[in-house]
Amino acid sequence: MDIVVPFTTRQLTRWALAAAVAMSAGLQPLIRMVRTQAVPFPLPLEAAPVSADFLREQLTPLASEFGAQLTICFARDSREALAEFLTKDSVVVIASRRRWIRKTREEGLAAWLMRRGYNVLVEYPNSQSEVPQEEKNQCLTSSI
């Protein structure tokens, strides 16, 4: 089973990874967290505004917490780049907050993928349940 979790925000990706692990309990899935980074056209793809090393350093702890494989891709179009990593058998898991007025960016991505024939599961964390917490960074301030 191939489960793909596109990185959206740290909190929502954490929810999606938790949902992917829960839905694949008892199976031996390949869970992949894919982070696409759009590179503006004037720049060559090799000169992305964010380095792969920096993204890897930031995202590896999150991926390894859930046993996911991390993939980082630099591209002109993030959605098209994500689609290149998918097969028709892939299950894409995306977490999104509910909105009453308009779709979220995550729901837009899910709809775009579904129109192209991919299997997409949208996880909506409800207000009653706790979002999986990550360790908070501690900032130390010193005065001279």
N, C-alpha and C positions, 0 to 999 in steps of 0.2 A: 504494500500500500504506500503510495507516494502522497504525502501531505505537505502542502506548501503554505507557509505563513508569510505574506508580504509585510515588511516593516512599515508601519504607519506612524504611530507614536510609541514611545516606550511603554506607557501604561496600557494602551489598547493591544499592542503586540504581545505583552505579557498575558493579557486575557485570552488572546487567540491561541497562543502557545499552550496555555493551561487547558483550553477547550480541545485542542488537537491531541494532547496527551490523554485526556479523559475519554475522548471518543475512540481512541485507538488502544485502550486498555485490553490486554490479552493478545494483542497482535504484535507483529514485529514491523512497525512502519518505519519508513524513512521520513523524518520530519525535517523539512528544510525551511530555514528563515532566509528570505531573500530581501536584500536591501538594494534598491536601485537608486542611483544618484544621477539626476539630470545634469548634463554639461551643456551650457549655452553654446550656440553654433560658432561664434567667432573663435572659441577656444578649441584646441585639439582635445580629443578624448583623454589623452595622456596627461593633460594639464587641467584636470578637474579642480574645482574650487575647494574640495575637501579630499584629503589623501586617503588612499585605501588603508594605510596603516592606522590612521586616526580612527576611521570607521570600525576597523577590526578590533582595535583596542576598546572602543566604546561598546561594541555589540557582542563580543565573544562571551562575556559573563552571562548575558541574558540568554543567548542561544544554548550555552552549556548547562545552564540551570535546568533546562527542559530536555536536554539530550538532543538538541537540534543541530543540524549542520548549517553553518553560516555561509551564504553566498553573497558577494558584493559585486555589483555590475554598474559600470559607468556607461551611459547611453544618452542619446539626444531626446528620446521619448521614454519615460519611465514605464508607462503601461505596456508599450510594445516590447520593451526589454523583459518585463516580467513574463509576458506571454511566451517569449522564447524559451523560458525555463520550464514551461508546462507541457504535459502531454494530455491527451483527451481523458486519460485515466486518473490524472492528478485531482486531488481534492484540495481546493483553496479555502483556507479558514481565515476569515477577517472579522475582527471585533469592531463594533461601532456603538456610539452613543445614540439614543433615540432623539429625534427632533420632530416637532410637530409641523413646522413650517416648510422646511425644504430638506432635501437629502444631504447627508454628510458626505464628505470627500470619500470616506470608506464605502458608503453605500453606492456612490457613483462608480467606484472601481469595481465593486461586486457586480453591478448591473452591466458594466462594460464587458466584464469577463463572461457573464452568463449569456449575453448576446452573441458571443463568439463560441458558445457551446461548451464552456468549461463548467465543472462541478464546483459550486461555491456554497459554503456554509457561512452565514453571517451570524455571529454571536453577539447578542445584546445583553451586556451586564445590566441587571436590574438594580434599582436604587436600594433594595433590601440586602443584596449580597455585597460582600466586601471585595474590592478589587485586590488581587494579589499584590502584596506590598513588596517593594524592593527596599534594600537598605538605604537609609537616608544618608546623604553626604554630610559630613561634619566640616563646617568652615571655621577655621581658627583665625582670629584677628589679633594682631599684635600692634601695640603702639610704641613709638620710639620715645 
